[in-house]
Amino acid sequence: MKTTAKTYDNESITALKGADRVRKRPSVIFGSDGLEGCEHSIFEIISNSIDEAREGYGKTIEIIRHKDMSVTVKDHGRGCPVDYNPAENKFNWELVFCELYAGGKFANNEEENYSFSLGLNGLGLCSTQYASEWMVVDIFRDGLHYSLRFEKGENVGGLSKTPAKVLGTGSTIHWKPDTEVFTDIDVPLDYYKDVLKKQSIVNAGLTFELLDEESGESFSFCYENGIKDYILELSGDSLTEPQFFSYETRGRDRQDKPEYKVKFEMAFCFTNEKGSVEYYHNSSFLEYGGSPDKAVKSAFVFAIDNYIKNAGSYKKDEKKIGYPDIEDSLTLISSSFSTVTSYENQTKKSITNKFIQDAMTEYLKKQLNVYFIENKAEADRIAGQVMANKRSRETAEKTRIAIKKKLTGTLDINNRVEKFVNCRTKDVTRREIYIVEGDSALGSCKLGRDAEFQAIMPVRGKILNCLKADYDKIFNSDVITDLLKVLGCGVEIHTKHNKDLNAFDLSQLKWSKIIICTDADVDGYQIRTLILTMLYRLVPTLIDEKKVFIAESPLYEINSGKKAYFAYTEKEKTDILSKLAGKYTIQRSKGLGENEPDMMWLTTMNPQTRRLVSVMPDDALKTQEMFDILLGDNLKGRKEHIENFGHMYIDFSEIV
């Protein structure tokens, strides 16, 4: 069948005009046509008010999050010029609200307005107006009240100009993002709180007042001393006292490029806990950092590596530190400003200025060197912590490789795991794995089971106490790694340096039930507890998902005539005996390994007659505390527990 090709000629080329330049391609300006793009459009308006405040006009910015998802931003700046502009032969409101790449911040490197401006491209206000369902503007300046209204990117009614009824100057913009432009405009309260807090940190003394109409809550954000106050808030119980650096310089990105001014301030400290690093430029939060991030990484690695080498702290042939070893314990806030800024794109999440990177790197190297010389005790603590991070990371990597080798492979687990006895069915919903103690129990369970769906995994000797042991020792235990191989679902490890070790996948679990089956004596209880501890530490999701069970073993076998009765508790024994009329014999139940196969099936393995106790996840914290008392390093707690509850574990029936 012949198809007709569409014509592609000179008339096929078209250009978007007016509001369509943004409304039909919002992601070009805002980075996304979804919620993130809508959030960025809101920040564009807030950033204009911040620029005014930074120039010294207004100390408070008010933001309202309205119930209808519209937004109001009010400042007390000079008020945006909107009247007639003879130089451009247009009204300024047309330039500012309806022209892309129009604004008053292009000459910022010539020491005019907005030397260190968030908005540089003349895009933000116009783009947000174009992307709005409606926008209402009220501007107070020169003793006049100017008002404008826009709908779907078009002005309605022109410019209204009346005498101001209030004193002061400023701009108030109230608008609603358009659902025809953004797929989602329901910007959460947390976004406003996060952005305004960040802006208050890097704009010292500027107050942001936020009203949330939906909840009726009000919030105020202000850091009087900027990042100096913020580093104190973050430092907590730190290894070192917070340090503060500031610097101003001039330079250029390339010899043929214009010279520009740069200033930056930085506050940092080191901590035992996980650190956090935040970068801002011209008060815009740099999610991806760029130039400042590269400078910090280079300078801190250089300075700390030098200190460690000079102190002779590296072992022979030991690898040098890397930035991840520093980052683990570094809390740092960097706030830089420049009159020329190369943002990666309009969303301003990264900058690429080479001079900023070089200037910051050189300055930081010198200042860190001075800091280490003047504060040797703190420098020693920093070096010690960084080395500890490095060695922990390297150990974790060795452990990760070892675990990967031990827990993966192409061979069938029947061949890889010693004495493991598999079942026949491949149906995971039916498969059960019995974890038993020792070879003798393996024999009786193997003979007493239903080989169709019941598998046996013997535990040889007492399993390692996983609550106290480190991961390296845990995964050197063949008993544990064999058990993990049989389970098939990997491990869950949550530590600072073991993120990549978390290879757990519940869908790979080969069993519907994991049944711990040990003798009903002191040794059996201990082995059961150690197995539970291992599962709790390495695969806690299996407990959460109620995959783990304990098989109850009878305490007594009571024979009367040709009938046998099994009592699992002292009370059951008493109840059985009270109902027997004739003679009977009673004996303490033997260990699992001494049971006949028929008895093993009847009491422990037959789904119709066995007793399984599901290990419940209801009180994980309580479980962890009890494990710590019974098996951990809490010696004082264990002593108190034995003193208070030890009598409950003594079997008085055995005392003669």
C-alpha positions in Angstrom: 0.0 0.0 0.0 1.4 3.4 -1.0 1.6 6.1 1.6 1.8 9.8 0.9 4.8 11.6 2.6 4.1 14.8 4.4 5.4 17.9 2.6 8.6 19.4 4.1 9.4 22.7 2.4 10.1 26.3 3.2 6.7 26.8 4.7 7.2 23.9 7.2 9.5 26.0 9.5 7.5 27.9 12.2 8.4 29.8 15.3 6.7 29.8 18.7 5.7 33.3 19.6 4.6 35.1 22.8 3.5 33.0 25.7 3.7 29.8 23.6 7.5 29.9 23.9 7.1 28.9 27.5 3.6 27.3 27.7 4.4 24.7 25.0 7.9 24.0 26.1 8.1 24.7 29.9 10.8 22.2 30.6 13.3 24.3 28.5 13.0 27.1 31.1 12.0 25.3 34.3 13.8 21.9 33.8 10.5 20.0 33.9 6.8 20.2 33.0 5.9 18.4 36.3 5.9 19.4 39.9 9.7 20.2 40.0 9.2 22.7 37.1 6.3 24.3 38.9 8.4 24.6 42.1 11.2 26.3 40.1 8.8 28.8 38.6 7.8 29.8 42.2 11.5 30.2 43.2 12.0 32.5 40.2 9.6 35.1 41.8 11.0 34.6 45.3 14.6 35.1 43.9 13.6 38.6 42.5 12.6 39.7 46.0 15.8 38.2 47.4 17.8 40.2 44.9 16.1 43.4 46.1 16.8 42.6 49.7 20.4 41.8 49.0 20.8 45.3 47.5 19.7 46.7 50.8 16.0 47.3 50.1 13.7 45.4 52.5 14.4 43.1 55.3 11.3 40.9 55.1 9.8 38.8 52.4 6.3 37.4 52.8 5.0 34.2 51.1 1.5 32.8 51.2 0.7 29.3 50.1 -3.0 29.6 49.2 -5.7 26.9 49.4 -6.4 27.1 45.7 -2.6 26.4 45.0 -2.0 30.0 44.0 1.0 31.8 45.5 1.7 35.3 46.8 5.2 36.8 47.2 5.4 40.2 48.8 8.6 42.2 49.3 9.5 45.7 50.6 12.0 46.6 47.9 12.0 49.5 45.5 9.2 48.2 43.4 9.7 46.9 39.9 9.7 49.8 37.3 6.7 49.3 35.1 6.0 52.7 33.6 7.0 54.0 30.1 10.6 53.4 29.1 11.6 56.0 26.4 14.9 54.2 25.7 13.1 51.0 24.7 10.0 52.9 23.4 7.9 50.5 25.4 6.3 50.2 28.9 8.7 48.4 31.3 5.9 46.1 32.3 5.9 44.8 28.7 9.6 44.2 28.9 9.6 42.6 32.4 6.5 40.5 32.2 6.2 39.8 28.5 9.7 39.7 27.0 12.2 36.9 27.5 15.7 38.1 28.1 14.6 41.5 29.4 15.5 42.9 32.8 17.7 45.1 34.9 20.5 42.7 35.8 22.6 42.5 32.7 25.1 45.2 33.7 25.8 43.6 37.1 29.6 43.3 36.3 29.8 47.0 35.7 29.1 47.8 39.4 25.5 48.8 38.7 22.4 47.2 40.3 22.4 43.6 41.4 26.1 42.9 41.5 25.5 39.4 43.0 22.1 38.5 41.6 20.1 35.3 41.6 18.4 36.3 38.4 20.7 37.1 35.5 19.0 36.1 32.3 15.8 38.1 32.3 13.8 34.9 32.0 12.3 34.1 35.4 9.5 36.7 35.9 8.3 36.6 32.3 8.4 32.8 32.1 6.4 32.4 35.3 3.9 34.9 34.1 3.6 33.0 30.8 3.2 29.7 32.7 0.4 31.1 34.9 -3.4 30.6 34.7 -3.5 34.2 36.0 -1.2 36.7 37.7 -2.1 39.8 39.6 0.7 42.4 40.2 0.7 45.3 42.7 3.7 47.6 42.7 4.2 50.6 45.0 6.9 53.1 44.1 7.1 56.9 43.4 4.0 57.4 45.6 1.9 55.5 43.1 0.1 52.1 43.1 0.6 50.3 39.8 -1.5 47.2 39.1 -1.5 44.6 36.3 -3.4 41.5 35.5 -2.5 38.6 33.2 -4.4 35.6 32.0 -2.9 32.6 30.2 0.2 34.8 29.4 -1.8 37.7 28.0 -2.2 41.1 29.7 -5.8 42.1 30.6 -6.7 45.7 30.9 -3.3 47.3 30.5 -1.5 49.2 33.3 -3.6 50.8 36.1 -1.9 53.7 37.9 -3.4 55.4 41.0 -2.1 57.4 44.0 -0.8 55.0 46.7 -2.9 54.8 49.8 0.0 53.2 51.8 3.5 54.4 52.6 6.5 52.5 51.5 7.6 50.7 48.4 7.6 47.1 47.2 6.1 44.5 44.9 3.3 42.0 45.5 2.8 39.2 43.0 -0.1 36.8 43.3 -0.5 34.1 40.7 -1.6 30.5 40.0 0.5 28.1 38.0 -1.4 26.7 35.1 -2.3 23.0 34.9 -2.2 23.4 31.1 1.5 24.1 31.4 2.5 21.9 34.4 1.2 18.4 35.0 1.1 19.0 38.8 0.9 22.4 40.6 0.2 21.1 44.2 3.5 22.2 45.6 3.9 20.7 49.1 4.4 22.8 52.2 7.8 21.1 52.8 9.1 22.6 49.5 8.4 26.2 50.8 9.9 25.4 54.2 13.0 23.9 52.7 13.7 26.6 50.2 13.0 29.5 52.6 15.2 28.0 55.3 18.0 27.6 52.8 17.6 31.2 51.6 17.6 32.5 55.1 20.9 30.7 55.8 22.8 32.4 52.9 21.1 35.8 53.3 22.1 36.8 56.8 19.5 38.9 58.6 16.8 38.5 55.9 13.5 37.2 57.3 11.1 35.0 55.4 7.5 34.9 56.7 5.5 31.9 55.4 1.7 31.5 55.8 0.1 28.2 54.8 -3.6 28.8 54.3 -4.3 25.1 54.1 -3.2 24.3 57.6 -3.4 27.8 59.1 0.3 27.5 60.2 2.8 30.3 60.1 6.6 30.0 59.8 9.4 32.4 60.2 13.0 31.8 58.9 15.9 34.0 59.8 19.6 33.4 60.5 21.0 36.7 61.8 24.6 35.7 61.2 23.9 33.5 58.2 26.0 30.4 57.8 27.9 31.1 61.1 24.6 30.4 62.9 23.7 27.5 60.7 27.0 25.6 61.3 26.5 25.9 65.0 23.0 24.4 64.5 24.5 21.5 62.6 27.7 20.9 64.5 26.1 19.4 67.7 28.6 17.0 69.4 31.4 17.6 66.8 35.0 16.5 66.7 36.2 20.1 66.0 35.1 23.7 66.6 33.3 25.3 63.7 35.6 27.2 61.4 34.7 30.2 59.2 36.6 31.5 56.1 35.7 34.4 53.9 37.5 35.8 50.8 37.1 38.3 48.0 39.1 38.4 44.7 38.9 39.2 41.0 39.8 37.2 38.0 38.6 35.8 34.7 37.7 32.3 33.3 39.9 32.8 30.3 42.4 35.5 29.2 40.0 36.8 26.6 37.0 36.8 28.9 36.0 39.8 31.1 37.3 40.1 34.6 34.7 39.7 37.4 34.4 39.9 41.1 34.1 36.8 43.4 33.5 36.5 47.1 32.7 33.5 49.2 32.3 32.4 52.7 32.6 28.9 54.1 31.8 27.3 57.5 32.7 23.7 58.4 33.5 21.3 61.2 34.2 17.6 61.5 31.9 15.1 63.3 31.8 11.4 64.2 28.4 11.2 62.6 27.5 11.3 58.9 28.4 14.7 57.5 26.5 17.0 55.2 27.8 19.4 52.5 25.7 22.3 51.0 26.7 24.7 48.2 25.1 28.0 47.3 25.9 30.5 44.7 24.4 34.0 44.6 22.1 32.3 47.2 20.8 29.7 44.8 21.2 26.2 46.2 23.6 24.2 44.0 22.2 20.7 44.2 25.0 19.4 42.0 27.7 21.8 43.1 29.9 22.3 40.1 32.9 24.6 40.6 32.7 25.0 44.5 32.3 21.3 44.9 35.3 20.5 42.9 37.3 23.1 44.8 36.3 21.7 48.2 37.1 18.1 47.2 40.5 19.1 45.8 41.6 21.4 48.7 40.5 19.1 51.5 42.0 16.0 50.1 45.3 17.9 49.4 45.5 19.4 52.8 44.5 16.4 54.9 46.6 14.0 52.8 49.6 16.3 53.4 49.0 16.3 57.1 48.7 12.6 57.3 51.9 12.0 55.3 53.9 14.5 57.4 52.6 12.8 60.6 53.7 9.4 59.3 50.2 8.0 59.8 50.1 6.0 56.5 51.1 2.3 56.8 53.6 1.0 54.3 52.1 0.8 50.8 48.8 2.0 52.1 46.6 3.9 49.6 46.1 7.6 50.2 42.8 9.0 51.4 40.0 10.0 49.0 37.3 12.6 49.3 34.6 10.0 50.4 36.7 9.4 53.5 36.5 13.1 54.3 32.9 13.6 53.3 31.8 10.9 55.7 32.6 13.3 58.6 32.6 16.7 57.0 29.8 19.2 57.7 30.3 22.2 55.4 28.3 25.1 54.0 29.7 27.1 51.1 28.2 30.4 50.0 29.8 32.1 47.0 28.9 35.1 44.9 30.1 36.4 41.6 29.3 39.2 39.2 29.6 36.8 36.2 28.1 33.4 36.7 28.1 30.4 34.3 25.2 28.3 35.4 24.8 24.8 33.9 21.3 25.8 32.9 18.3 28.0 33.9 17.5 25.8 36.9 20.8 27.0 38.5 21.7 23.7 40.2 25.4 23.8 39.2 28.0 26.4 38.1 30.9 25.9 35.8 33.2 29.0 36.3 36.8 28.0 36.1 38.1 31.0 38.0 35.8 30.4 40.9 37.0 26.8 41.1 40.7 27.8 40.9 40.4 30.7 43.4 38.5 28.7 46.0 40.9 25.8 45.6 44.0 27.9 46.1 42.6 29.9 49.0 41.2 26.8 50.8 44.5 24.9 50.5 46.4 27.8 52.2 43.8 28.3 54.9 43.5 24.6 55.8 47.2 24.4 56.1 47.3 27.4 58.5 44.3 25.9 60.5 46.1 22.6 60.9 49.3 24.2 62.1 47.5 26.5 64.6 45.1 23.8 65.9 47.2 20.6 66.1 44.8 18.8 68.5 41.9 19.3 66.1 44.0 18.4 63.1 45.0 15.1 64.8 41.4 14.3 65.4 40.4 15.1 61.8 43.3 13.0 60.4 42.4 10.1 62.8 38.7 10.2 61.9 39.5 10.4 58.1 41.9 7.4 58.4 39.3 5.5 60.4 36.7 6.2 57.6 39.2 5.1 55.0 40.1 1.9 56.6 36.4 1.1 57.4 35.5 1.7 53.8 38.3 -0.5 52.6 37.3 -3.3 55.0 33.7 -2.9 53.8 34.8 -3.2 50.2 36.8 -6.4 51.0 33.7 -7.8 52.8 31.5 -6.9 49.9 33.7 -8.8 47.5 34.0 -11.7 49.8 30.2 -11.9 50.3 29.6 -11.6 46.6 31.9 -14.6 46.0 30.4 -16.6 48.8 26.8 -16.0 48.2 26.7 -16.1 44.4 27.7 -18.6 41.8 26.3 -20.8 39.2 26.5 -24.1 41.0 23.4 -25.6 42.6 23.1 -25.1 46.3 22.9 -28.9 46.7 26.5 -29.1 45.7 27.7 -25.9 47.3 26.4 -26.4 50.8 27.7 -29.3 52.9 25.0 -31.7 54.3 22.1 -29.6 53.0 19.2 -31.9 52.1 16.8 -30.3 49.5 13.2 -31.1 48.8 11.7 -32.1 45.4 9.2 -29.4 44.7 10.1 -26.2 42.9 6.9 -24.5 44.1 8.2 -21.8 46.5 4.8 -21.4 48.1 5.1 -25.0 49.4 8.8 -25.3 50.2 9.9 -25.4 53.9 13.4 -25.3 55.3 14.0 -26.8 58.7 17.2 -25.4 60.4 18.2 -28.1 62.9 21.1 -28.6 65.3 23.7 -31.1 64.5 24.1 -34.3 62.4 21.9 -36.5 64.7 18.9 -34.2 64.3 19.6 -34.1 60.6 19.3 -37.9 60.4 16.0 -38.1 62.3 14.5 -35.1 60.5 15.5 -36.5 57.1 13.8 -39.8 57.8 10.8 -38.2 59.4 10.1 -35.4 56.9 8.0 -35.3 53.7 10.7 -35.1 51.1 8.3 -33.5 48.6 8.3 -30.1 50.3 10.5 -30.2 53.4 14.3 -29.5 53.2 16.8 -29.8 56.1 19.8 -27.6 56.9 21.9 -28.7 59.9 23.8 -26.1 62.0 27.2 -27.5 63.0 28.1 -26.5 66.5 27.1 -23.2 68.2 26.6 -20.5 65.6 28.5 -17.2 65.9 26.9 -14.4 68.0 26.0 -12.0 65.2 25.0 -9.2 67.6 28.6 -8.8 68.9 30.7 -9.8 65.8 31.7 -7.4 63.1 30.7 -8.2 59.5 34.1 -9.4 58.4 34.0 -12.1 61.1 30.4 -12.9 60.4 31.0 -13.6 56.7 34.1 -15.7 57.5 31.8 -18.2 59.2 31.0 -21.1 56.9 27.9 -21.9 59.0 26.4 -18.5 58.4 27.3 -18.1 54.7 26.0 -21.6 54.0 22.7 -20.8 55.6 22.5 -17.5 53.6 23.2 -19.5 50.4 20.3 -21.8 51.2 17.9 -19.0 52.0 18.9 -17.4 48.6 17.7 -13.8 49.3 21.0 -12.1 50.0 21.7 -9.9 53.1 20.6 -6.5 54.5 23.4 -4.4 55.9 22.9 -0.8 57.0 26.1 1.0 57.9 27.9 4.1 56.7 30.4 2.1 54.5 28.3 -0.9 53.6 25.6 0.7 51.4 26.5 -1.4 48.4 26.4 -4.5 50.5 22.6 -4.3 50.8 21.9 -7.0 48.1 18.7 -8.3 49.7 15.9 -9.4 47.4 12.8 -11.0 49.0 11.6 -12.3 45.7 14.7 -14.6 45.6 13.8 -16.3 48.9 13.5 -20.1 48.1 11.1 -20.9 51.0 7.6 -20.2 52.2 8.6 -21.1 55.8 11.9 -21.0 57.6 11.5 -23.2 60.7 14.0 -23.3 63.5 14.0 -26.7 65.1 16.2 -27.3 68.2 16.1 -29.4 71.4 13.9 -28.3 74.3 16.9 -27.8 76.6 19.3 -25.1 77.5 21.7 -25.8 74.6 18.8 -25.9 72.2 17.4 -22.6 73.4 20.8 -21.0 73.1 21.2 -22.2 69.5 17.7 -21.1 68.6 18.5 -17.6 70.0 21.7 -17.4 68.1 20.0 -18.4 64.8 17.3 -15.8 65.5 19.9 -13.2 66.2 21.6 -13.9 62.9 18.3 -13.6 61.0 17.4 -10.4 63.0 20.7 -8.8 62.1 21.3 -10.0 58.5 17.8 -10.5 57.1 15.3 -8.7 59.4 12.8 -8.5 56.5 12.2 -12.2 56.8 10.9 -11.7 60.3 8.9 -8.6 59.3 7.3 -10.7 56.5 6.5 -13.5 59.0 8.6 -16.1 57.2 10.4 -17.3 60.3 8.9 -19.9 62.7 10.0 -22.0 65.7 9.0 -25.6 65.8 8.0 -26.5 69.4 9.4 -29.8 70.6 7.5 -31.8 73.3 8.9 -31.8 76.8 7.3 -35.2 77.8 6.2 -38.4 76.2 3.4 -40.1 78.2 2.4 -43.7 77.4 -0.8 -45.2 78.7 -1.6 -48.6 77.2 -1.2 -48.4 73.5 -1.6 -44.7 73.4 1.1 -42.0 73.4 0.6 -38.4 74.5 3.0 -35.5 74.1 3.1 -32.6 76.5 4.8 -29.3 75.4 4.5 -27.6 78.7 4.2 -28.4 82.4 0.5 -27.5 82.4 -0.2 -29.8 79.4 1.5 -32.6 81.3 -0.7 -32.0 84.3 -3.8 -31.9 82.2 -3.0 -35.1 80.4 -2.2 -37.0 83.6 -5.4 -35.8 85.2 -7.4 -37.5 82.4 -5.6 -40.8 82.4 -7.5 -43.6 84.4 -5.0 -46.5 84.2 -1.3 -46.9 84.5 1.0 -44.7 82.6 4.7 -44.1 82.1 6.2 -40.7 81.7 9.6 -39.7 80.5 11.4 -36.5 79.6 11.5 -36.2 75.8 14.8 -37.1 74.2 16.8 -34.9 71.9 15.6 -34.6 68.3 18.4 -36.9 67.2 17.1 -39.7 69.4 13.5 -39.5 68.2 12.1 -42.2 65.9 11.1 -41.0 62.4 7.4 -41.6 63.1 7.5 -39.5 66.3 9.5 -36.8 64.5 6.9 -36.5 61.8 4.0 -36.6 64.3 5.3 -34.1 66.8 7.5 -31.7 64.7 7.0 -32.0 61.0 3.4 -32.9 60.1 1.6 -29.7 59.2 -1.6 -31.2 60.7 -0.2 -32.0 64.1 3.0 -29.9 64.6 3.2 -26.7 66.6 4.8 -23.7 64.9 5.3 -20.4 66.7 5.5 -17.5 64.3 8.4 -15.1 65.1 6.5 -11.7 65.2 8.0 -8.3 64.2 5.6 -6.4 66.5 8.1 -5.1 68.9 11.5 -5.0 67.1 13.0 -2.5 69.5 12.1 -4.7 72.5 13.6 -7.7 70.7 16.8 -5.8 70.0 17.1 -4.7 73.6 16.6 -8.2 74.8 19.1 -9.6 72.4 21.6 -6.9 73.6 20.9 -7.9 77.2 21.3 -11.7 76.6 24.0 -11.7 74.0 25.5 -8.3 73.6 28.0 -6.2 75.6 25.5 -4.9 78.1 27.0 -6.7 81.0 25.3 -4.6 83.6 21.9 -5.1 82.0 22.4 -8.9 81.8 23.3 -9.0 85.5 20.2 -7.1 86.5 18.1 -9.2 84.2 19.4 -12.4 85.8 18.9 -11.0 89.3 15.3 -10.0 88.5 14.1 -12.8 86.2 16.6 -15.6 86.6 14.3 -17.7 88.8 11.8 -18.0 85.9 14.3 -20.0 83.9 15.2 -22.6 86.6 13.5 -25.9 86.2 12.6 -26.8 89.8 11.3 -30.2 88.7 14.9 -31.3 88.1 16.0 -30.2 91.6 16.2 -33.1 94.1 
